[in-house]
Amino acid sequence: MIHLSTTCPDIDSARDIASAALQARLAACANITPGVISLFHWKGAVEEEAEVHLLLKTGAAHVAALAQLVAEEHPYDLPVITWEEVQTTPEAADWLDLSTRG
């Protein structure tokens, strides 16, 4: 299982990206966590913004397409999109595979 994540400026944009990913069957599940404070370098300054964390659960076969969809749907000029492989139960892996079939 792959966890692909990004931050969004608000819940609505995170929900829109999650919905697009689920509709395209590129993700089996989305978790949206509000209340994230991000500090980062941007255009020569250190910025601080309230953001929303978006985590999408997918399989390795869908990572490239899912990252592209997130980048296209994202309101930021440069959304930071990361992913990592995580271990899960066989049952959860089966659910993910079934959920991301076209």
C-alpha positions as CSV (number, residue, x, y, z in Angstrom):
1,M,0.0,0.0,0.0
2,I,1.2,3.5,-0.8
3,H,0.4,6.6,1.2
4,L,0.5,9.6,-1.0
5,S,0.2,12.9,0.8
6,T,0.1,16.7,0.3
7,T,-1.1,19.7,2.1
8,C,-4.0,22.0,0.9
9,P,-5.0,25.5,1.8
10,D,-8.4,24.4,3.0
11,I,-10.8,21.5,3.5
12,D,-12.8,22.3,0.3
13,S,-9.7,21.9,-1.9
14,A,-8.6,18.8,-0.1
15,R,-12.1,17.3,-0.5
16,D,-12.1,18.2,-4.2
17,I,-8.8,16.5,-4.9
18,A,-9.9,13.5,-2.8
19,S,-13.2,13.2,-4.7
20,A,-11.4,13.4,-8.1
21,A,-8.9,10.6,-7.0
22,L,-11.7,8.4,-5.8
23,Q,-13.9,9.0,-8.9
24,A,-10.9,8.1,-11.1
25,R,-10.3,4.9,-8.9
26,L,-6.7,6.0,-8.4
27,A,-7.2,5.9,-4.6
28,A,-9.2,3.6,-2.3
29,C,-9.5,6.1,0.6
30,A,-8.7,9.7,1.5
31,N,-8.0,11.1,5.0
32,I,-8.3,14.8,5.5
33,T,-6.8,16.3,8.7
34,P,-7.4,20.0,9.4
35,G,-5.4,22.1,11.7
36,V,-1.9,21.6,10.3
37,I,0.5,24.5,10.7
38,S,3.2,24.5,8.0
39,L,6.4,26.5,8.1
40,F,8.4,26.6,4.9
41,H,10.8,28.5,2.6
42,W,9.0,30.3,-0.2
43,K,10.4,33.0,-2.5
44,G,13.3,34.0,-0.2
45,A,11.2,34.1,3.0
46,V,10.1,31.7,5.7
47,E,6.3,31.5,5.6
48,E,3.8,30.1,8.0
49,E,0.4,28.9,6.9
50,A,-2.6,27.0,8.3
51,E,-3.2,24.1,6.0
52,V,-5.0,20.8,5.7
53,H,-3.2,17.5,5.3
54,L,-4.5,15.1,2.6
55,L,-3.5,11.5,2.7
56,L,-4.6,9.2,-0.2
57,K,-4.2,5.4,0.0
58,T,-3.3,3.7,-3.3
59,G,-1.3,0.9,-4.9
60,A,2.1,1.1,-6.5
61,A,0.6,0.8,-10.0
62,H,-1.4,4.0,-9.5
63,V,1.2,6.3,-7.9
64,A,2.3,8.2,-11.1
65,A,-1.2,8.8,-12.3
66,L,-2.4,9.8,-8.8
67,A,0.5,12.2,-8.3
68,Q,-0.3,13.8,-11.7
69,L,-4.0,14.1,-10.8
70,V,-3.2,15.7,-7.5
71,A,-0.8,18.2,-9.2
72,E,-3.3,19.1,-11.9
73,E,-6.2,19.6,-9.4
74,H,-4.1,21.4,-6.7
75,P,-4.5,25.1,-6.3
76,Y,-0.9,25.7,-5.3
77,D,1.8,26.7,-7.9
78,L,4.1,24.1,-6.4
79,P,2.2,21.4,-4.4
80,V,4.6,19.2,-2.5
81,I,3.4,15.6,-3.2
82,T,5.2,12.7,-1.4
83,W,4.6,9.0,-1.1
84,E,5.8,6.1,0.8
85,E,5.2,2.4,0.9
86,V,3.5,1.2,4.1
87,Q,2.8,-2.3,5.3
88,T,-0.8,-3.5,5.8
89,T,-2.8,-6.6,6.4
90,P,-3.7,-8.9,3.5
91,E,-7.3,-8.0,3.9
92,A,-6.6,-4.3,3.6
93,A,-4.4,-4.9,0.6
94,D,-7.2,-6.9,-1.1
95,W,-9.7,-4.1,-0.3
96,L,-7.3,-1.5,-1.8
97,D,-6.8,-3.6,-5.0
98,L,-10.6,-4.1,-5.4
99,S,-11.3,-0.4,-4.8
100,T,-8.8,0.8,-7.4
101,R,-9.9,-1.4,-10.2
102,G,-11.6,0.4,-13.1
